[in-house]
Structure formats: structure tokens, C-alpha cells
Amino acid sequence: MGTTGEVDRILADAVENARLDDFGETWFLGPLSAYAADLELPNLTEFGRRFLRSRAVVDLVRRLRVLDTLRQHPEIATVPIPPIVYITGLERSGTTLLHNLLALHRDARVFRRWELLEPVPPPETATYETDVRIERVQEQADVLRGTMLEHMHWVNATDPEECVCGFIDSVSMLAWAAGPCMPTWWRFLTEADLRPAFENYRRVVQLLLWKHPVESGGFLVLKAPQTARQVAQFAEVFPEARFVITDRDPYRCTVSLAVLGHAIAEWFCKTNPLTDDGHRSKITGLQVSSKLAGIADFTTDAPSRAMHVSYPELVSAPVDVVRHALEASAADDELPAKVIAFLQRQQAGERAAPPAALDSMGYDWEDVWGDPLIRSYCERFGIDPERTRLTGAAPAS
């Protein structure tokens, strides 16, 4: 394939594990080559290097199995895709909460973590709740109990999961969480046209719906804050989608995302690239501004497909926000009660409590809000500063 030695070795390991060897079109070699180059970086620990390499192999095994299933069953290409409610926005802006709440609608179909990570064989309605993969995926997640991840972003095997976990083009590893440790791959993710990955994800969606379809009148609820900057590209590939965008104080999102990213990078790096990020490389801050630019442009270009909801309203009036987000869907009279019950379970300890305090990671409120792009976005969409207990930071009066 004309690739580097390490890429060839990763491909060979995937072939051995999957016992398949047809990788299909070669666009995926771009991000894979970038990822493989980063595996040689001296800042990775030996554990980090081994673990991150293993994720590339797993990703390729999933690709081989998905493409093999699609070739064996060409009828999957004719599976209709229903209307989609697609949630995006900044990470840490309430996308996961909204995803879980919209998933409670009786006509909603989400993709759960287990089926995105292991989509072959395609899930079937008869065994969807008891599939043997559920236990295996849950065991993998449970290893992380007690870590910062459990307190900030926990997803069980049967919970709704982000679209990026189902991508099959070497752009899904760790749902992009390892990006700060892998700068060449990270640049590819943030600068490349990802439509080829979205087009293959469309095929994954059809595969997952093949034997467990959305019922008549139903809809999909999908989510991916990672691809917010490429929302227009995703919209091209998925004309069935309308987009619900969660808006929250960008300072709050920046700090929270930097803390979470720092905790993850600690597992893999000798020197954490996100330490004091706001005073150094501003890796997180640059993400925030570029994603807001992509969202703003898409809202201008396709206003009928974009709906904005504010995080403070989602927290204070969740039933109203859910109804608003699903205004084009059939009514579910039991939905308000289900939303309230879900939130009560969360507050009662079904999920680990969020951290009592977070470091500011070197970010100052004035600097974040002083960015002209960020300030313009907040003025346009009515985003107010939050006085957050997590950092103790407050906007200047």
C-alpha cells in the first residue's frame, strides 16, 4: 500500500485479528499514517504507546468486519435512514445530558455504546437487550471506575454513545480524547475534510438499523460534539438530520474540557501537554473557537436545520427544552415523567457525583471571553457567563 513500516505492521495485526484483509478504499490511510507517526513521539510512555497502538488495531478490525458484512449483504445499502435529531455543540455544554433525555422518547432510537464499538454482527431486535456484547463492553468500561472519567463523562455499555465511536476510518480512537497526545493525528482531525469518514458512517448507520430498525414514525437521536467544526460536512452526508446545538458559557466549557483532557493525557504522556494549557499552547481554547466558528457558519447557511438550546435552560427547565428540541416529532405523553425520573435517579447517585472543584488550567475568564469570535458568538446566541462553583471563577462585574 506504499505506507510506512509501522502502518504496515498495524494493518497486518488487524488482518491477523479479524482474519479478513480487504480494507476497501484507502482514504483511512491518511489519518492512520498521522496516528502511526505520533506513536513514535518520545513524550509517550511505553504504556501509552502500547495502548494507543492497540486502539488503532481495534479500530481497523472493526473496519474490516463492517466492510465484509456490507459486501456479503448488499441489501444493507437500501436500508432507509429515518429522520435524525443530531446533537452537537461544545464538549461539556450539556450534549450528553440532552442525548440521554431525548433518548427517553418512545419513538427514539439511539446507538448504544456496545453496538457502536462492536457493530458486527449487526444487532437484532429480538436480542437487543440481552446481546452478549453488552457484558463484554461493560467490563471494559468498569476498569475506569474511580477515575476522573467516571465523575465527568461516564457511559455504560447500554447508554447512548457518540457517533465518533462508530467511525471506521481511523478517526475514532478513544473518541478523539487522545488528540492532545497525538498532535499530527489531531491536526488531521481538525483540518481535513471528513466527509469520507461521514459517508462510511452512514453505511454503519444502515448496518445498525438493518435488523433493529426504527419503528414507523420513529427517529434517530445522534450526538457528536467532537465534529462540531465539521457540522456542515455532516449535514451534507446526512440530509435527514436537523441539528440541536447546546450553548453554554465557553469559559466553563473550556476549563472543564481541559481538566478532562488532562486527566486522560496523564495515562499516556510523560509530560502532560494540557498542564497550564491556558498559559501555554491553548490546545483546548483553540478547539473551542474553531468549533464555534463552524457552528455559527452552519446556522447562518442552514437556519431551518439548526436549533440552539441553552445549557442553563436545559438544567432549569429540562422538560420544556426536550419538548422544544423534539417539536417535529410525535408527542409522547409519558415523556415529562420519564425526564423527571431520569434526573432524580442521577441526583440520587446512579452516576458518580461531579468533582467538587476543578483547576482553571491556566485559563482566565477575561481572555476566553475577550476572543472576538467567542464574544460575537455569545452575543448572537444569547449566552451569558456562568458563575461556576467548580472553578470559583466569575466574570468581571
PEPE-V903035 format. One record per helix or strand of 3 or more residues. SS is the DSSP state (a for helix, b for strand). FROM is the first residue (numbers start at 1). TO is the last residue. Records with the same first field share a line. If there is no record, write none. Layout:
SS->FROM-TO  FROM-TO
//
This chain:
a->5-18  28-38  46-72  74-78  95-102  113-117  125-127  132-142  148-152  163-166  173-176  179-181  183-191  195-210  225-237  250-265  277-279  283-301  303-305  311-316  318-325  335-350  365-370  372-381
b->84-89  219-223  241-247  306-310
//
